[in-house]
Amino acid sequence: MIDKIVGLAENLTPFALIGAGGIGKTSIALTVLHHDRIKQRFGEDRRFIRCDQFPATPAHFLARLSKVTGAGVENPEDLASLRPFLSSKKIVIVLDNAESILDPQGTHGREIYTIVEELSRLETVCLCVTSRISTTPPDCETLIVPTLSMEAACDTFYRIYKHGERSDSVKNVLERLDFHPLSITLLATVAHHNQWDMDRLSSEWESRRTDILQTVHDKSLAATIELSLASPMFQDLGPDARDLLGVVAFFPQGVGKNNIEWLFPAISNRTDIFDKFRILSLTYQSNGFITMLSPLRDYLRPKDPKSSPLLCTTRDHYFSRLSVEIGPSSPGFEEGRWIMLEDVNVEHLLDVFISIDAESDDIWDICANFMRHLHWHKTRLVILGPKIEELRDDHPSKPQCLIELSRLFGAIVNFMERKRVLVHALVLQRECGDDNQVAETLMFLSLANRELRLFKEGIQQVEEASEIYKRLGNTVAQALQLKALAYLLYDDRQLDAAERAASRAIDLFPEKDNQYAVCQCHRVLGHIYLSKGKKKKAIHHYETALGIASSFGWNSELFWIHRSLAELFCAQGRFDDGHVHIEHAKSHAAGDKYKLGRAMELQAGFWFGQRRFKEAKSEALRAADVYEKLGAAKDLEDCRGLLRQIDKKMNGGELSQMTLFPMCANFPF
């Protein structure tokens, strides 16, 4: 950036350095002012004016300009009286902290702006403006000052702090300061003056955060931020502005730029306020969110979240969106995809308010809803997991939270953890004596055992759940149990019993409801008939399932159905048809790494079947890498078996007909 600015100054091009307080605008301006090329170009005619050191009136500005440049005009009334002097030589003038005189809401802001604009157009003057406000003369080339690089941040810190070698712990703190120059300088100064070692520096940061950024000479981050908030433009935004900044500061991601309307409906001028925040360099946009530098965020966020009415209202808006029904058959399923962008914010919101009031029933119900949203739209674990397990066992929301947590474990292929959590939930449900909940948890536990290939145990649990629902007269729940039983029986190679269970489930489901479960029943019937060698019947049921899933846009089901059809055609040697379905499967993986791994493994099987061994090995290695990173041990073992077959063939070995299409030996469930 320095070289670019020096080039602008040499060509007498006016420019403005814009950025938040403490970002380093003044340091850059001074560096340029004392640069060898600038000294050579302008000699002694390099002038620096601190605009926050005189009253913001045209008369005071013109008088300071006359004095600093050496024009010698007493009490100039306008720039015209200084023009002869300023036009007689080439001169570079820095207006530092220009926001103090250019603030549009200042009493004389418009008049001073006109003078500065005229000054920027003088052909012999190179004007440099440093400002927190982006409203600068149009002829000025605007340069947004970025934060430091990691290397520059470390250099800045260790140039001041002289009590230790470079360490990763310092890098971690500097990164959490967003490499904000002033914050780094203050931190290094405080640590140097107090002679803190690295351990003390880290502990002070963890306990006090930006509160430690104040030197013995009363230089502080707080003073810099409060200076921005004292500006006329900010004060003109009204009483809601500071609270809005606090909400932006509270959320790790900031506030979604498309969410302003529904998050803050009671603030009539919300859009204008957020526009002004950006003009004042208090916020910036990143990946669709309005956010701010970490030190500003740390300083401005509410220290007691419950004391901020606006934050509590914002919390309620988020939580109300989480309370809607979620599931592939629900009307709002697609709308629920908003969580894919906002999950980090919502998780932080829950984490903070759970820490404040862990005994609240409502907050834990919302926590369960949040995990349910993640399960369907953005599979990952949550930082709330340990808090859920630490919750007292007699808390009414704990079993449901454990069940939702188990679904996340299952989705990331950690089936042992899924079972462990479900066993805990089942114990709690039995103690509560709620038969419906016990049956539901038994069904989830049977699925976990199926994933662990403990089919007999899973069948026993499904049958117990089915008996409970039969006693309760819940026909739909009985149908769901029969569907789960069909999959377990198929896995256990009890094909006739599996066929009866799946067919009976379809008969029990109401005609227009539970289409997701009906789709899965047709899918397992496809597996069953294929295993029986009845390929036409298998294709019929796969295509029926495909029609249902396509009408609702269920990516997960569409992935598995297309994958099943691809394998079927692969086994028949119909590779063109198989490739069509595997491409469809990939398109429906929707960023799910496990599904992508399964698609790559199948693609490897295709190449193997066509004797394209190099392509097969490349794809199988990619799949194995995915499984290894996910900890999917059984899938990794199967994939390595395929790799051994490929290597054997590449080395001239012969394969039996049984291993010609190795993928088909392990049909997807």
C-alpha positions, 0 to 999 in steps of 0.5 A: 500500500505504501508504494501505491500511495507514494506514487499517488503523491508524486503525481499530485493525486489527492487521496483519502485513507479511510478506516476505523480508529486505531487502524493505522491511518496516521502511521501510514500518512506519516510514513509516506510524508517522510518517504525518501521519494516524497522528500525528494519530490516536495522538499520541505513543503510537506505539511501535517495538520491535526484536525482534532486540535482546533474548533471545527469552523471554517475560520479556524481551519483556514487559519491553521492551514495558512499557519502550517503551510507558511502562507502568512495570511492572517485570518483568511476568510476563504481559500481564495486568499491562500490560493496564490501561495499554494499555487506557487509551489508543489506541496503535500498536505496531510489532514489527519483525523479529518472526520472532526471537521468533515462530519456532515452532521457537524455545525459547519461540516458542509462549509468545511467540506466545500473548502477541502474539496476546493483544496483537493483540486488545486493542481500544485497540491497533493492532499492526503485525508485520513478519516474514519468517515468515508464522506471525502471529496470526490476527487480523492482516491479512496483507500480503505486501510486494512488490518496488519498481516500476521508477520507485520502484527508480530513485528509490531508487537515484538518491536515494543515487547522485549521480554521473550521469544516469539511464541504461538500463544502471542500469535493466537492473541494477535489473531483474536485482535484481528491484527488491529494495529492500535490494539497490538501496540497497546497490548505490547506496551502494557505487557512491556511496562508490566514485564509480563512473561508469555503465560501472564500475558495469555492469562491476562488476555483470557480474563480481561480481554480488551480491558487490558488495552490501556497504558499508564499514559492513558492511551486506550482502545476505549478512548479511541472507540468513544471518540468515534461514538462522540461524532455528530453523525453518530449522535444524530442517529438517535438512542437506538444506535449504540444498542444496535452496535451492541447487538452487532458486536455480540454476534460472532458473525455480525448481523446478516445484511438481509436480516435487518428487517425481521431482526429489528422491526421496531427501529424505523430508521434501521437501514439508515443507521446501518449505512451510517455505521459503515460510513463511520468505519464502525462496521464493514460487510463480510460474507453477507454479514455486517460485522466489526473488528474484533477489538471493537466487538469485544468493547461494544458487546453488552457485558450483561446480555440480559441488560440489553432489551434490544439484544433480548428482543433479537434473541426472541426473533431468532428463537421463534424461527427455530421453533417452527416444525422442521422435517422434509415433509413440513411446509417450512422445510426449505425456509429453514435453510437460513440456519446454514448461514446463521448457525454460528450466531445462533449457537453463540446466542444459546451458549451465552443464555444457557450460561446465564440461566441453565435451569430454564426449560425454554432455552433447552427446548430451543437448543433441541430445535437448533440441533434438529435444524443442524441435522437437516441442513448443516450437519456438525457437532455443537459446542453445547454438547458437554453442557447438555450432558452436564444438565441434571438428569431430572431436567425435563428437556434433557432426554430430547436434547440427548436425542437430538445430539445423538442424531448429530453424532450419527450424521457425522458417522460417530455411531458409538457416541450416538449409541452411548448418548441414546442409552442415557436418554432411554434410561431417563425416558423409562424413569419418566414413564412416558411410553411414547418417549420410550418407544421413540428413543427405542426406535432411535437406538435401534437405528444406532445399532443398525449402523453398528451392524448389531442387527439382532439388538436393533430388531429387539428394540424395534419390536419393543417399540412396536408393541408400545405403539400397538398398545397405545393405538398409534397406527402411524407410529406402528408403520414407522416401526415397521419401516425401521424393522424392514431395514434391520431385517434386510440387513440381517438377510431375513428378506421375506420378513423384511418384505412383509414389514415394508409392505405392511408399513406402506399399507398402514400409512395414511394416503397423503401423509408421511410421504418421506417414510413411504419413500424410504419403504419403497427404497428398502423394497428395491434393495430386497427385490434386488437381493432376491434377483428380481431386478424389474421389481427392484427398479419399479420400487426405486423409481417409485421412491424417486418420484416421491423424493423428486416431488419434494426435493429431498436431497438425502433420499435422492442421493441414496436412490440414485446411488442404488440405481447406479449400482444396479446398472453397474452390476448389469454392465450398463455403465452409461446408465450407471454414470447418469445416476452417479452424477445425479447422486453427486449433485444431491450430496449437497456438500455432505462429505460422507455422501460425497465419499460414498459417491466417489467410492461408487465411481471408483467401482465403475472405473474398476468394472470398466477396467480403467484402473488408474481412474479407479484408484484415484477415486478410491483414494479420494474416498478413503481420505474422506472416510479417514477424516470422518472416522468412518472405520467400516467404510474405510475398511471396505474402500481399502478392500477395493484399493487392494483389488485395484492394485492386484489387477494393476499388477497383473493379478487375476480376479474372480467374477465375484470381485469384478464389481466389488461395490455391489457386494456391499449394497447401500442401506 
